[in-house]
């Protein structure tokens, strides 16, 4: 009897120990066991290297990009290390890194757990992609269709449908439409005021989501547009001598977000049965990092780590022309447009806690 009690007590203590050690990750995985894979579409925030092999100036497969990545390698990720796509699959316990679909070294096994089709500088507006010769969302859908064919050949139609229907789809776009196409280059200003242009963005976003649904996607997370007026690049171009956040640009992002969120929670959710569409607010969490940097341990939020941090991005951020800051963990931005891995980690951690149960 004494032996049985001791054994039972030991087992209980051991189980408690395992729970305490693994609490965060175990709890996360148990709630999300139905997520088979993660796929990413959109722009540079989740471009894992798809732009490397296309003819465009929007590339970053050279140092100092990737400075803190595995072996300090520049893979075509638009940051110093991991992107949100990497961090999300890592947090969900699916795999350590999300590969680019167009990576020539892509392994067949990676098809089962998800890839990124995103292309840096892409947008909902087709003109955004065409201006800089990157892969538009329409072509990203074509690649996904091609991917499904490859997956069926690898695991069979039944298992392929199971993976496609039970995966998480991330859509990240809109920043380039506002920051570049509308405000900086200004092509669309001749045709639209900001209200009608944000309507265009929402219409194109809705079209994309519906096409993705037709191909089998059911759990779709649509990232909102961040406070683009506070990006270092936009501060430099339009923020005046003090390089302040550009309120007009931020207000445009908020307007677009309001409309996208309303479409997702309203007509689209009703139109697409058995779908789980979730609007993911990035605007407010990122603005909080910018307004209250000390709360998160940041010291610099108005410029990037690369070069002067005011203007350097993609080809301007290179090892020949640009040095980097001493400690990029103190910086929210890596270059004048994209956050550091540390910035991304904070945002992804908040996102996972707030939204992941909406997909399960």
URDABEL-V923707 format. One record per residue. RES is the residue in one small letter. PHI is phi in degrees with one decimal (none if undefined). PSI is psi in whole degrees, 0 to 359 (999 if undefined). BURIAL is # if it has 16 or more other ideal C-beta (glycine too) atoms within 10 Angstrom, else .. Layout:
res->{RES | RES}
phi->{PHI | PHI}
psi->{PSI | PSI}
burial->{BURIAL | BURIAL}
This chain:
res->{x | x | x | x | x | x | x | x | x | x | x | x | x | x | x | x | x | x | x | x | x | x | x | x | x | x | x | x | x | x | x | x | x | x | x | x | x | x | x | x | x | x | x | x | x | x | x | x | x | x | x | x | x | x | x | x | x | x | x | x | x | x | x | x | x | x | x | x | x | x | x | x | x | x | x | x | x | x | x | x | x | x | x | x | x | x | x | x | x | x | x | x | x | x | x | x | x | x | x | x | x | x | x | x | x | x | x | x | x | x | x | x | x | x | x | x | x | x | x | x | x | x | x | x | x | x | x | x | x | x | x | x | x | x | x | x | x | x | x | x | x | x | x | x | x | x | x | x | x | x | x | x | x | x | x | x | x | x | x | x | x | x | x | x | x | x | x | x | x | x | x | x | x | x | x | x | x | x | x | x | x | x | x | x | x | x | x | x | x | x | x | x | x | x | x | x | x | x | x | x | x | x | x | x | x | x | x | x | x | x | x | x | x | x | x | x | x | x | x | x | x | x | x | x | x | x | x | x | x | x | x | x | x | x | x | x | x | x | x | x | x | x | x | x | x | x | x | x | x | x | x | x | x | x | x | x | x | x | x | x | x | x | x | x | x | x | x | x | x | x | x | x | x | x | x | x | x | x | x | x | x | x | x | x | x | x | x | x | x | x | x | x | x | x | x | x | x | x | x | x | x | x | x | x | x | x | x | x | x | x | x | x | x | x | x | x | x | x | x | x | x | x | x | x | x | x | x | x | x | x | x | x | x | x | x | x | x | x | x | x | x | x | x | x | x | x | x | x | x | x | x | x | x | x | x | x | x | x | x | x}
phi->{none | -61.2 | -63.6 | -62.6 | -63.7 | -64.2 | -64.5 | -63.9 | -66.0 | -61.7 | -61.8 | -64.0 | -63.2 | -63.9 | -64.9 | -63.8 | -61.9 | -61.0 | -63.9 | -67.1 | -69.5 | -107.1 | -48.7 | -59.9 | -69.6 | -62.6 | -61.6 | -64.3 | -67.7 | -64.1 | -75.3 | -122.0 | -65.5 | -84.3 | -81.7 | -81.5 | -158.9 | -130.3 | -123.9 | -125.4 | -132.6 | 126.6 | -114.5 | -64.1 | -61.4 | -125.2 | -78.6 | -95.3 | 132.9 | -65.6 | -78.4 | -57.8 | -111.1 | -118.6 | -85.8 | -156.7 | -83.4 | -86.3 | -135.0 | -151.1 | -88.2 | -154.3 | -64.3 | -86.8 | -56.4 | 78.1 | -53.4 | -106.8 | -81.1 | -56.1 | 60.7 | 62.9 | -89.2 | -85.1 | -103.8 | 103.2 | -81.0 | -85.3 | -164.3 | -82.2 | -153.6 | -87.3 | -98.5 | -57.2 | -61.6 | -62.2 | -66.7 | -69.5 | -66.5 | -66.5 | -64.8 | -81.2 | 73.7 | -84.3 | -168.7 | -80.5 | -135.5 | -97.1 | -84.8 | -81.8 | -61.0 | -91.2 | -67.6 | -62.9 | -99.7 | -58.7 | -89.7 | -56.8 | -61.5 | -67.3 | -63.0 | -73.9 | -117.4 | 112.8 | -142.3 | -108.6 | -105.9 | -66.9 | -135.6 | -53.8 | 82.1 | -73.6 | -152.6 | -68.5 | -70.5 | -56.5 | -65.6 | -59.8 | -73.3 | -67.3 | -61.1 | -120.6 | 56.2 | -112.9 | -78.8 | -72.6 | -60.7 | -60.8 | -72.9 | -59.7 | -64.5 | -61.8 | -65.0 | -65.3 | -62.3 | -61.6 | -57.9 | -58.9 | -61.4 | -64.3 | -64.4 | -61.5 | -66.9 | -84.7 | -121.3 | 92.3 | -66.3 | -62.9 | -68.9 | -61.8 | -61.4 | -64.3 | -65.4 | -61.8 | -73.2 | -114.4 | -105.6 | -101.6 | -114.3 | -107.7 | -119.6 | -126.9 | -157.9 | 111.2 | -62.8 | -68.9 | -58.9 | -78.6 | -65.9 | -103.0 | -62.4 | -87.3 | -87.2 | -75.1 | -82.7 | 81.2 | -56.6 | -74.8 | -64.8 | -74.8 | -108.2 | -136.6 | -83.6 | -66.8 | -66.4 | -72.3 | -70.3 | -66.6 | -63.4 | -60.1 | -57.5 | -65.3 | -60.9 | -68.7 | -63.8 | -63.0 | -60.3 | -63.2 | -60.8 | -67.9 | -67.0 | -63.6 | -62.0 | -61.0 | -87.2 | 116.3 | -69.1 | -126.2 | -105.3 | -121.4 | -102.6 | -105.3 | -73.4 | -72.5 | -84.3 | -73.6 | -71.0 | -61.2 | -68.2 | -101.4 | -63.9 | -50.6 | -59.9 | -71.7 | -58.8 | -67.1 | -75.8 | -131.6 | -93.9 | 75.5 | -64.1 | -86.5 | 50.3 | -81.9 | -60.6 | -90.6 | -62.6 | -58.9 | -70.2 | -64.5 | -64.4 | -65.1 | -62.6 | -63.7 | -62.9 | -61.6 | -62.2 | -59.8 | -71.2 | -64.9 | -59.6 | -63.3 | -66.6 | -65.8 | -79.7 | -108.6 | -61.2 | -66.3 | -62.0 | -73.1 | -76.6 | -113.0 | -62.6 | 64.3 | -91.3 | -123.8 | -99.2 | -131.2 | -84.9 | -105.6 | -72.9 | -105.1 | -55.3 | -69.2 | -60.5 | -72.0 | -62.3 | -65.5 | -62.0 | -77.4 | -80.2 | -124.7 | -61.2 | -62.4 | -64.4 | -113.1 | 83.4 | -91.4 | -111.4 | -130.1 | -128.5 | -105.4 | -153.7 | -86.0 | -77.7 | -85.4 | 63.8 | -70.5 | 82.0 | -89.7 | -138.5 | -67.3 | -158.2 | 43.5 | -63.8 | -78.5 | -99.4 | -139.4 | -70.2 | -85.3 | -107.9 | -130.7 | -84.9 | -121.5 | -64.9 | -69.3 | -135.9 | -73.6 | -70.7 | -89.5 | -107.2 | -74.6 | -108.9 | -83.2 | -116.7 | -82.2 | -136.8 | -115.5 | -65.2 | -76.7 | -58.3 | -63.5 | -61.6 | -61.2 | -59.0 | -63.7 | -66.4 | -67.0 | -60.0 | -65.1 | -63.8 | -57.9 | -63.4 | -84.2 | -115.0 | -60.9 | -66.9 | -69.1 | -96.9 | -116.1}
psi->{314 | 320 | 317 | 317 | 318 | 318 | 318 | 319 | 318 | 316 | 319 | 315 | 320 | 317 | 321 | 320 | 314 | 320 | 316 | 321 | 321 | 9 | 303 | 305 | 319 | 315 | 320 | 314 | 321 | 326 | 339 | 28 | 343 | 352 | 110 | 325 | 170 | 135 | 146 | 139 | 153 | 231 | 202 | 339 | 328 | 19 | 116 | 7 | 13 | 334 | 351 | 323 | 24 | 160 | 96 | 156 | 351 | 79 | 160 | 32 | 50 | 155 | 152 | 5 | 143 | 13 | 322 | 14 | 178 | 123 | 19 | 29 | 134 | 112 | 355 | 4 | 134 | 55 | 186 | 341 | 248 | 152 | 172 | 325 | 316 | 314 | 326 | 314 | 329 | 313 | 326 | 356 | 22 | 312 | 175 | 322 | 147 | 124 | 164 | 138 | 325 | 12 | 121 | 342 | 14 | 131 | 143 | 324 | 329 | 338 | 332 | 336 | 2 | 149 | 171 | 135 | 1 | 154 | 122 | 134 | 7 | 163 | 175 | 321 | 120 | 330 | 331 | 316 | 319 | 330 | 328 | 16 | 50 | 175 | 116 | 166 | 325 | 319 | 326 | 323 | 320 | 320 | 323 | 320 | 318 | 318 | 315 | 321 | 317 | 320 | 319 | 321 | 333 | 316 | 358 | 159 | 319 | 311 | 324 | 314 | 323 | 316 | 312 | 316 | 338 | 27 | 166 | 131 | 125 | 129 | 116 | 103 | 174 | 329 | 315 | 328 | 312 | 306 | 322 | 297 | 317 | 306 | 310 | 306 | 321 | 10 | 315 | 344 | 336 | 340 | 333 | 145 | 174 | 329 | 313 | 329 | 321 | 330 | 318 | 314 | 314 | 318 | 316 | 323 | 317 | 318 | 316 | 314 | 319 | 322 | 321 | 321 | 318 | 332 | 2 | 352 | 137 | 326 | 100 | 119 | 119 | 115 | 135 | 170 | 133 | 176 | 82 | 335 | 346 | 0 | 138 | 320 | 315 | 324 | 317 | 316 | 323 | 4 | 9 | 188 | 332 | 359 | 52 | 162 | 140 | 105 | 322 | 320 | 318 | 320 | 324 | 318 | 318 | 320 | 313 | 317 | 318 | 317 | 319 | 314 | 317 | 320 | 317 | 314 | 347 | 258 | 319 | 315 | 325 | 325 | 335 | 91 | 145 | 14 | 155 | 93 | 129 | 125 | 125 | 110 | 114 | 334 | 304 | 316 | 321 | 322 | 325 | 323 | 324 | 320 | 327 | 60 | 325 | 333 | 335 | 3 | 17 | 147 | 334 | 121 | 358 | 2 | 161 | 172 | 335 | 124 | 222 | 339 | 356 | 327 | 339 | 125 | 151 | 240 | 340 | 342 | 90 | 163 | 343 | 327 | 341 | 124 | 172 | 161 | 162 | 321 | 98 | 350 | 345 | 355 | 136 | 324 | 140 | 306 | 198 | 8 | 328 | 137 | 163 | 167 | 322 | 319 | 315 | 318 | 317 | 315 | 318 | 321 | 316 | 319 | 313 | 312 | 323 | 324 | 340 | 325 | 342 | 341 | 355 | 999}
burial->{. | . | . | . | . | . | . | . | . | . | . | . | . | . | . | . | . | . | . | . | . | . | . | . | . | . | . | # | . | . | . | # | . | . | # | # | # | # | # | # | # | # | # | # | # | # | # | # | # | # | # | # | . | . | . | # | . | # | # | # | . | # | # | # | # | # | # | # | # | . | . | . | . | # | # | # | # | # | # | # | # | # | # | # | # | # | # | # | # | # | # | # | . | # | # | . | # | # | # | # | # | # | # | . | . | . | . | . | . | # | # | # | # | # | # | # | # | # | # | # | # | # | # | # | # | . | # | # | # | . | # | # | . | # | # | # | # | . | . | # | # | . | # | # | . | . | # | # | . | . | # | # | . | . | # | . | . | . | . | # | . | . | # | # | . | # | # | # | # | # | # | # | # | # | # | # | # | # | # | # | # | # | # | . | . | . | . | # | . | . | . | # | . | # | . | . | # | # | . | # | # | # | . | # | # | # | . | # | # | . | . | # | # | . | . | # | # | # | # | # | # | # | # | # | # | # | # | # | # | # | # | # | # | # | # | # | # | # | # | . | . | . | # | . | # | # | . | . | # | # | . | # | # | # | # | # | # | . | # | # | # | . | # | # | . | . | . | # | . | . | . | # | . | . | # | . | # | # | # | # | # | # | # | . | # | # | # | # | # | # | . | . | # | . | . | . | . | # | . | # | # | # | # | # | # | # | # | . | # | . | # | # | # | # | . | . | # | # | . | . | . | # | . | # | # | . | . | # | . | # | # | # | # | # | # | # | # | # | # | # | # | # | # | # | # | # | # | # | . | # | # | # | . | . | . | # | . | . | # | .}
